[in-house]
């Protein structure tokens, strides 16, 4: 699918979302979709490094939380800065942090990298938890934003993140991502700078996650360390690509919808133990669709189209 088609489908998808938003009067369905979209944006950012390069990060809540606090802190200190600039600041600050962290972190591979990112996530949460000048456990209340405007902005950024991710992985740099994941030694032999390529994926992914965090702060109208830097944030960001299909753009979006949808259904069905139901559902999905939902469905659809194609049986 070329970029024009992706843009066309993006416009169609955004139009459908606007129809739901105004038809539902920014009610529960719109609220659920907006919340899901936030983690699709962050998941697409995580997928650049975790899916296409294969370095699994368990600490992307660092960038999500930093993006949230870049919106919350100026408001907490009474600074009058336009909210779109604060959201953009969250993305830029997250990208800058990823650039700095890339020097020690990206020298590691595999399990050490995963543990390092997990440890950093814990450290950041604790630092924000104990620091009075960061409002500690009190948190910061953010003035409410018009739901129609906020949800529309979240929907637009989501479409842009999906289309942008697809465009990026189709470029030469995207081919370098996949080469490092599939054959790092061969990629290095043909001139791919592994460290620089990983850094590019890490920084761009952090920018996207920071933008999601900034929009999350406006969505929640409140920020504090557990809700912005908590392990649940990193887990939700990571599960979407894994369930939907790691290393695929549409798989990340589909997987995030499934993960958050199953969680909402389990909460509605079970007052207690909804996490157990969620875990069981995710286990079943991974056992029956080991490559993820999107790649599995795509294979089945290709088989069906092949069987119903004229002349397929004769051949």
Secondary structure, DSSP 8 states (H G I E B T S, - for coil): --HHHHHHHHHHHHHHHHHHHHHTTT-HHHHHHHHHHHHHHHHHHHHHHHTTT----S-THHHHHHHHHHHHHHHHTT----HHHHHHHHHHHHHHHHHHHHHHHTT--THHHHHHHHHHHHHHHHHHHH-GGGTGGG-EE-----HHHHHHHHHHHHHHHHHHHHHHHHSHHHHHHHHHHH-HHHHHHTT--HHHHHHHHHHHHHHHHHHHHHHHHHHHTEE-HHHHHSHHHHHHHHHHHHHH-TT-HHHHHHHHHHHHHHHHHHHHH-SS-HHHHHHHHHHHHHHH-TT-HHHHHHHHHHHHHHHHSTTTTT-
